[in-house]
Amino acid sequence: MKAKLVLLEGFLGSGKTTLMLALGRSFASRGLKTGYITNDQGAYLVDTLFAQGQSSATAEVTGSCFCCNFPALADNIAGLQRAHEPDLIIAEAVGSCTDLAATVVLPIQEGRGGELELAAYYVVVDGSRLADEYSARMNLLDPRSPTETLLAHQIAEAETLVVTKLDCLDEEELAEGRNLLRRINPRARLFSCSARDGRGLEALLDDILGGRGVTVAGTPSLDYEVYAQAEAEYGWYNGQWEEAEVGSDWELFLRRLAEGIGAEIAHAKVLAESPERMLKVSLAGGRIERDEGRGRGGAGPTRVTLNVRARSSPDRIVAAVEELIRDRRPAGYRFEALVPSPPSPTYRMSRSLGS
């Protein structure tokens, strides 16, 4: 039996993980079992650990994006099928990744991933940044910077766009944002939703389960040198340590960390796991969000996992983190800090728009 796959693409901090888990809970209410696949350039991933707290049917592709390690994506899908037999698998690509139509969607449809059925492919756009930053402070219609090029390409290649964080927008802001998206990509279908209050989720569920499938109208051109520059603009930090007591000051922690780094934060996420509860606090676009889950049970110290993506050097992020956690007396501190390598996809299949 083919696995039904939902693929999520979208920039750092756009709300893919929150949407993924909200969809999984909604699928469960319909009697369907969901598996999750997360993706990152390194280890110690907040999203994976938090998803595992919601479902044991969770896997991850680390060390590269889906496009650059397509076999790992296919292997993880097959592994989830064998171990958990989910009705649907939702896979969220790392936020700095684009060109998925050419490097993941078409290879799946050409059978390069084995027995897979792509039920939906959504490009997720951060509603809280759409009306202001993307519309007023960036030039996505005529991109000049590498990051603008990456964002514009994500939107331009989409067959379906999903505006998230609807709870952050009024009707006028949503209309302005949707107008911008239509100007960049007039052929894409548009959905809007809030994973927080549930608006728009039922429409997405019906779309995924309706059997419409995915049709790729074309694969917009992309300069891979500019793409690599966009990824290299951000330093990546993933760290983990243990503390004797669970703190309640994680929002302040992230804001102080942003001040210490002194550069744009694409997103920063901290996950505090104690025996009693799991607390995830995220900072993206200046907005703080909190999510809670079940604790791991048993006994022991609090495990803290921190992920930061900032327009800064990895060394600067590391220094800011270590300065901030010094007084917390961390035990077993370990981390990875890097700039992503230039993308080199396993497959890349082009298709002219309208062909």
Order of alpha helices (4+ residues) and beta strands (2+ residues): beta-alpha-beta-alpha-beta-alpha-beta-alpha-beta-alpha-beta-alpha-beta-alpha-alpha-beta-alpha-beta-beta-beta-beta-alpha-beta
